[in-house]
Amino acid sequence: MMAKLVNVIRLNGGRVSDEEVLEVYRFENERINLNFIKVAPGSFRNQVSANEVEERDYYQKHLEDFRVPTQVQVQYLVFRPSDFEGKVQVTPTSCSEPMISRRRGLRPRNASRRERS
């Protein structure tokens, strides 16, 4: 739990809301009561009969039960500013020149010939 909390704090620049702390606490401490039984489907095979037409009809009438929610696969990279401190020089010109060039429809001065053509 502590590692996750430290990671949340680090990624948010040291700022963590009460909700985030509560979420981590609940995730780590939530408990549920669970009872289950294991059933072998083969034991019921002789008690059920359905043909292809009945299966198709049931499926068409219950389409929403078979719908799979939209899924998204996300990948991300985390860059910590501390990893680049002292390695990059940012000047007002280096920040404003690309923006000014885009407004004019031009490429930045250091664009290669291949990028210009």
DRENBADO-75888 format. One record per residue (C-alpha): residue in three letters; residue number from 1; x, y, z. Coordinates in nm, 3 decimals, always signed. Layout:
! DRENBADO-75888
r	k	u	v	w
ALA	NUM	X	Y	Z
...
! end
This chain:
! DRENBADO-75888
r	k	u	v	w
MET	1	+0.000	+0.000	+0.000
MET	2	+0.274	+0.241	+0.090
ALA	3	+0.452	+0.189	-0.245
LYS	4	+0.135	+0.272	-0.438
LEU	5	+0.075	+0.582	-0.228
VAL	6	+0.433	+0.697	-0.279
ASN	7	+0.395	+0.639	-0.655
VAL	8	+0.072	+0.844	-0.665
ILE	9	+0.243	+1.126	-0.475
ARG	10	+0.547	+1.116	-0.706
LEU	11	+0.338	+1.119	-1.026
ASN	12	+0.127	+1.411	-0.904
GLY	13	+0.424	+1.626	-0.812
GLY	14	+0.374	+1.573	-0.440
ARG	15	+0.005	+1.669	-0.440
VAL	16	-0.246	+1.404	-0.339
SER	17	-0.615	+1.464	-0.277
ASP	18	-0.810	+1.313	+0.009
GLU	19	-1.005	+1.109	-0.248
GLU	20	-0.685	+0.954	-0.386
VAL	21	-0.566	+0.856	-0.039
LEU	22	-0.908	+0.709	+0.041
GLU	23	-0.910	+0.516	-0.289
VAL	24	-0.569	+0.360	-0.216
TYR	25	-0.676	+0.277	+0.140
ARG	26	-1.000	+0.114	+0.024
PHE	27	-0.822	-0.081	-0.250
GLU	28	-0.569	-0.220	-0.003
ASN	29	-0.814	-0.290	+0.280
GLU	30	-1.142	-0.386	+0.115
ARG	31	-1.263	-0.732	+0.207
ILE	32	-1.552	-0.937	+0.069
ASN	33	-1.727	-1.255	+0.174
LEU	34	-1.735	-1.504	-0.108
ASN	35	-1.896	-1.844	-0.123
PHE	36	-1.895	-2.060	-0.434
ILE	37	-1.949	-2.413	-0.552
LYS	38	-1.777	-2.590	-0.834
VAL	39	-2.014	-2.755	-1.082
ALA	40	-1.914	-2.983	-1.366
PRO	41	-2.118	-2.881	-1.676
GLY	42	-2.109	-3.239	-1.803
SER	43	-2.339	-3.348	-1.519
PHE	44	-2.625	-3.145	-1.672
ARG	45	-2.563	-3.225	-2.039
ASN	46	-2.830	-3.500	-2.055
GLN	47	-3.091	-3.273	-1.892
VAL	48	-3.073	-2.999	-2.158
SER	49	-3.165	-3.010	-2.522
ALA	50	-3.157	-2.728	-2.776
ASN	51	-3.124	-2.713	-3.148
GLU	52	-2.953	-2.452	-3.362
VAL	53	-3.278	-2.266	-3.440
GLU	54	-3.364	-2.233	-3.068
GLU	55	-3.011	-2.116	-2.990
ARG	56	-3.019	-1.853	-3.266
ASP	57	-3.365	-1.734	-3.155
TYR	58	-3.255	-1.705	-2.792
TYR	59	-2.943	-1.515	-2.897
GLN	60	-3.141	-1.269	-3.112
LYS	61	-3.387	-1.202	-2.827
HIS	62	-3.106	-1.150	-2.572
LEU	63	-2.844	-0.961	-2.776
GLU	64	-2.781	-0.711	-2.496
ASP	65	-2.687	-0.995	-2.258
PHE	66	-2.409	-1.098	-2.497
ARG	67	-2.280	-0.749	-2.574
VAL	68	-1.917	-0.696	-2.480
PRO	69	-1.842	-0.340	-2.363
THR	70	-1.598	-0.135	-2.566
GLN	71	-1.244	-0.203	-2.453
VAL	72	-0.937	+0.010	-2.493
GLN	73	-0.575	-0.090	-2.451
VAL	74	-0.365	+0.193	-2.315
GLN	75	+0.008	+0.223	-2.294
TYR	76	+0.191	+0.519	-2.151
LEU	77	+0.535	+0.642	-2.062
VAL	78	+0.617	+0.834	-1.747
PHE	79	+0.882	+1.103	-1.770
ARG	80	+0.999	+1.263	-1.450
PRO	81	+1.128	+1.618	-1.486
SER	82	+1.410	+1.529	-1.247
ASP	83	+1.547	+1.284	-1.507
PHE	84	+1.613	+1.576	-1.745
GLU	85	+1.723	+1.850	-1.508
GLY	86	+2.057	+1.987	-1.614
LYS	87	+2.048	+1.801	-1.949
VAL	88	+1.820	+2.040	-2.137
GLN	89	+1.849	+2.416	-2.175
VAL	90	+1.512	+2.584	-2.226
THR	91	+1.519	+2.944	-2.339
PRO	92	+1.230	+3.178	-2.423
THR	93	+1.335	+3.163	-2.790
SER	94	+1.342	+2.783	-2.801
CYS	95	+0.985	+2.776	-2.672
SER	96	+0.834	+3.058	-2.877
GLU	97	+1.004	+3.006	-3.216
PRO	98	+0.823	+2.680	-3.309
MET	99	+0.489	+2.834	-3.210
ILE	100	+0.550	+3.150	-3.415
SER	101	+0.665	+2.943	-3.714
ARG	102	+0.350	+2.729	-3.702
ARG	103	+0.132	+3.038	-3.692
ARG	104	+0.303	+3.161	-4.009
GLY	105	+0.277	+2.820	-4.171
LEU	106	+0.655	+2.779	-4.169
ARG	107	+0.883	+2.515	-4.024
PRO	108	+1.132	+2.604	-3.748
ARG	109	+1.471	+2.732	-3.868
ASN	110	+1.654	+2.409	-3.789
ALA	111	+1.418	+2.185	-3.993
SER	112	+1.607	+1.953	-4.227
ARG	113	+1.579	+1.974	-4.607
ARG	114	+1.388	+1.645	-4.616
GLU	115	+1.123	+1.787	-4.378
ARG	116	+1.087	+2.101	-4.596
SER	117	+1.020	+1.918	-4.921
! end
